Amino acid sequence: MLYRIRHVTRFEYARPVAFARNNLRLRPILWSGQSVEEYRLTIEPQGRTYPARAEAGLANVMRLVVEAPARTLTIESEALVRVDRPIPIPQASDPTLAQVAAWARESRDSSPVSPASYLFPSPLIPLDAQIAAWCAEDLDPARGVLDAAFALATRIQREFAFDTTATLVDTPPHEAFLKRGGVCQDFAQIMLSGLRAAGLPAAYASGYLRTLPPPGQPRLVGADATHAWVLVWGGPDLGWVGVDPTNGIWMANDHVIVAIGRDYGDVAPIDGIVLGSGAQEMDVSVDVEPLVEGG
């Protein structure tokens, strides 16, 4: 599937901002099952941009510096991304959770996607006894890793309500867990907390969902915005496999990965600082359009 992705972020400032310095994580990464064929970044007013290193996880980071006073800042990211990713199928021969946990502890990989990098609590996703106990119902150490991960994701989808008013971007996982509601970020964080408590490597994936569903299929929750889901490491042969607890589905051709990290702090599409006074408003629009090739 070939997608055209347009992600526009517009800031409006109550008073002119004298200086802005932002990190942009907007260009999708090269990842198994997806490739970026075209990319364009447009910024108004223009500023200086240059590549920067991802401090953690895996992301294409662009540093933006705007030094002229501005009342608005518009950042438009456009990408043409090809996705060809099979739906995972759990097998009786899959490694168990106990095997995966042992392999991860023994790993000597020091790359940005090392399983050992995603075993431990992170700044925004601490271990939580209540979450761990709830998730453990699906995480028997003798269970196959894919079967267990999908069971937990679908239980979160069934038992938690998608509610954009229930949480904020900085709501901790424990609060969303007690409310049994929230958005994709909350559901991903709850699942990550539970998987890590069981000793399993699990990463936060940020990206996009197809905006319009195929004919006859329901629209996925989380389209028209950036989306979050979970990558679980299944051992050296299976590698990283994606599962979406918001929709109770595997990561397949409807998902485009932009960045991977320990939590949202590693993958935020835009963060940084501005020098000025007064309030600011932000408006974000996302459109992921499937293209018909050869037409």
C-alpha positions in Angstrom: 0.0 0.0 0.0 1.2 3.5 -0.9 0.2 6.4 1.3 0.4 10.1 1.0 0.7 11.6 4.5 0.2 15.3 5.3 0.8 16.4 8.9 0.3 20.1 9.6 1.0 21.8 12.9 0.2 25.5 13.4 1.1 27.5 16.5 -0.5 30.9 17.2 1.1 33.1 19.8 -0.7 35.8 21.8 2.4 38.0 21.4 5.4 37.8 19.0 7.9 35.2 19.9 11.4 36.3 19.6 13.1 32.9 19.3 12.0 29.3 18.9 14.1 26.1 19.0 12.3 22.9 18.3 13.0 19.2 17.6 10.9 17.8 14.8 10.3 14.0 14.6 8.0 14.0 11.6 9.8 12.0 8.9 8.8 8.3 9.1 11.7 6.0 9.8 13.0 3.2 7.6 11.6 0.0 9.2 10.7 -3.5 8.3 7.7 -3.4 6.0 7.9 0.3 5.2 10.0 2.7 3.1 9.8 6.4 2.5 9.7 7.3 -1.2 9.4 11.0 -1.0 9.5 13.6 1.8 9.1 17.3 2.1 9.2 19.7 5.1 7.8 23.2 4.8 8.1 25.8 7.5 6.6 29.3 7.6 8.2 31.6 8.6 11.4 30.0 7.4 14.0 29.1 10.0 17.3 27.2 10.1 17.0 23.4 10.0 19.6 20.8 10.4 19.7 17.1 11.4 20.1 16.2 15.0 20.7 12.9 16.8 17.9 11.0 18.5 18.7 11.0 22.2 17.0 7.7 22.7 15.1 5.3 20.6 14.9 5.5 16.8 13.7 8.7 15.1 14.6 11.1 12.2 15.2 14.3 14.2 15.4 17.7 12.6 16.3 20.7 14.6 14.4 23.9 13.8 15.6 27.4 14.9 13.5 30.5 14.2 15.2 33.7 15.2 12.9 36.4 13.7 9.9 37.6 15.7 6.7 35.7 14.8 3.1 35.5 15.8 2.5 32.2 14.0 4.6 29.1 13.1 3.3 26.5 10.6 5.2 23.2 10.2 4.0 21.0 7.3 5.3 17.5 6.8 4.5 15.6 3.6 5.6 12.0 3.0 5.0 9.3 0.4 5.3 6.0 2.3 5.1 2.4 1.0 3.9 -0.2 3.5 3.9 -3.9 2.9 3.7 -5.7 6.2 2.1 -9.1 6.8 -0.3 -9.7 9.7 1.5 -11.8 12.4 0.0 -15.2 13.0 0.8 -16.8 16.4 2.2 -20.3 16.1 2.5 -23.2 18.6 6.3 -23.0 18.0 6.6 -19.4 19.0 9.0 -18.8 21.9 7.4 -18.4 25.3 7.4 -15.3 27.4 10.0 -16.9 29.7 12.3 -17.6 26.8 12.0 -14.1 25.4 12.7 -12.5 28.8 15.8 -14.6 29.2 17.1 -13.8 25.7 16.6 -10.1 26.4 18.5 -10.2 29.7 21.4 -11.9 27.9 21.4 -9.5 24.9 24.6 -7.6 24.2 23.1 -5.5 21.4 23.7 -1.8 22.1 21.8 -0.4 19.0 18.7 1.9 19.3 16.5 -1.1 18.9 18.3 -3.4 21.4 15.7 -5.4 23.4 17.7 -4.6 26.5 16.9 -0.9 26.0 13.2 -1.5 26.5 13.1 -3.9 29.5 13.1 -1.3 32.2 10.8 1.5 33.5 11.1 4.8 31.6 10.5 8.4 32.7 6.8 8.4 31.7 6.1 4.7 32.2 7.0 3.5 35.7 6.3 0.0 36.9 2.9 -0.2 38.7 1.8 -3.1 40.9 -1.9 -2.8 40.0 -1.2 -2.6 36.3 1.3 -5.5 36.5 -1.2 -7.7 38.3 -4.0 -6.9 35.8 -1.8 -7.6 32.8 -0.3 -10.7 34.3 -3.6 -12.5 33.7 -2.6 -12.7 30.0 1.2 -13.1 30.6 1.8 -16.6 31.8 5.5 -17.2 31.3 4.8 -20.5 29.5 2.5 -18.8 26.9 3.7 -18.0 23.4 4.8 -14.4 23.0 2.6 -13.5 20.1 -0.5 -15.2 21.6 0.1 -13.4 24.9 0.7 -10.0 23.5 -2.4 -10.1 21.3 -4.6 -11.3 24.2 -3.5 -8.4 26.4 -4.0 -5.9 23.6 -7.5 -7.1 22.8 -8.4 -7.1 26.5 -7.3 -3.5 26.8 -9.4 -2.7 23.8 -12.5 -4.4 25.3 -12.3 -3.1 28.8 -11.1 0.5 28.4 -13.1 3.3 26.9 -11.7 5.6 24.2 -12.4 9.0 25.8 -10.5 12.1 24.7 -11.7 14.0 27.7 -10.5 11.4 30.3 -6.8 12.2 30.2 -4.2 14.8 29.2 -0.8 14.3 27.4 1.0 14.1 30.8 -1.6 11.8 32.6 0.4 9.0 34.2 -0.5 5.4 33.3 -1.8 4.6 36.8 -4.5 7.3 36.5 -5.7 6.2 33.1 -5.7 2.6 34.4 -8.0 3.5 37.4 -10.3 5.5 35.1 -10.4 2.6 32.6 -10.4 5.2 29.9 -8.2 7.5 27.8 -6.6 7.6 24.4 -4.1 5.7 22.4 -1.1 7.0 24.3 -2.7 5.8 27.6 -3.5 2.4 26.3 0.0 1.9 24.9 1.5 3.1 28.2 -0.6 0.7 30.3 0.3 -2.2 28.0 4.0 -1.3 28.1 4.0 -1.0 31.9 2.5 -4.5 32.2 4.9 -6.1 29.6 8.0 -4.6 31.2 6.8 -5.7 34.6 6.7 -9.3 33.2 10.4 -8.9 32.1 9.5 -8.4 28.4 11.1 -5.9 26.0 8.4 -3.5 24.8 8.7 -0.2 23.0 6.4 2.8 22.3 5.6 3.2 18.6 4.4 6.6 17.3 3.0 7.2 13.8 -0.1 7.2 11.7 -3.2 5.2 10.9 -4.9 5.1 7.5 -7.6 7.8 7.6 -10.2 6.1 5.4 -10.8 2.4 5.9 -11.0 -0.1 3.0 -14.6 -0.7 1.7 -16.7 -2.6 4.1 -14.4 -2.2 7.1 -14.8 0.0 10.1 -12.8 3.2 10.6 -9.9 2.7 13.1 -9.9 4.6 16.3 -7.1 7.2 16.3 -7.1 8.2 12.6 -6.8 11.9 11.8 -4.1 12.3 14.4 -0.8 10.9 15.4 -1.3 7.4 16.9 0.5 5.3 19.4 0.8 1.5 19.8 3.2 -1.1 21.2 6.1 -3.1 19.8 7.0 -6.3 21.6 10.2 -8.2 21.0 9.6 -11.8 20.2 13.2 -13.1 20.2 16.0 -13.2 17.6 13.8 -14.8 14.9 10.5 -12.9 15.3 12.1 -9.6 16.1 9.9 -6.6 16.9 6.2 -7.2 16.3 3.6 -4.4 16.6 0.2 -4.6 18.3 -2.4 -1.9 18.7 -4.3 -2.0 22.0 -6.5 0.9 21.1 -8.1 -1.1 18.2 -7.2 -4.6 19.3 -5.3 -5.4 16.1 -1.9 -6.2 14.9 0.3 -3.5 13.3 0.0 -4.3 9.6 -0.6 -2.2 6.4 -2.8 0.4 8.1 0.1 1.6 10.4 3.0 3.8 9.5 5.8 4.1 12.0 7.4 7.5 12.5 9.4 6.9 15.7 10.2 4.3 18.3 11.2 5.0 21.9 10.8 4.1 25.5 7.8 6.4 25.9 6.2 9.5 24.4 9.1 11.7 25.6 11.4 10.0 23.1 9.1 10.3 20.1 7.0 13.5 20.5 6.4 14.9 17.0 7.4 18.4 18.1 9.0 19.7 21.2 11.3 22.5 22.2 11.3 26.0 23.7 10.1 29.5 22.7 11.1 32.8 24.1 8.1 35.1 24.6 5.2 36.0 26.8 1.5 35.2 26.6 -0.4 32.1 25.7 -0.1 29.9 22.6 -2.6 27.8 20.7 -1.8 24.7 18.7 -3.8 23.1 15.9 -2.9 19.8 14.3 -4.3 18.1 11.3 -3.3 14.7 9.9 -4.4 13.0 6.7 -3.2 9.5 5.6 -4.5 8.9 2.0 -4.1 5.6 0.3 -3.1 6.0 -3.3 -4.3 3.8 -6.3 -1.2 3.0 -8.3 -1.2 2.5 -12.1 -4.5 4.3 -12.4 
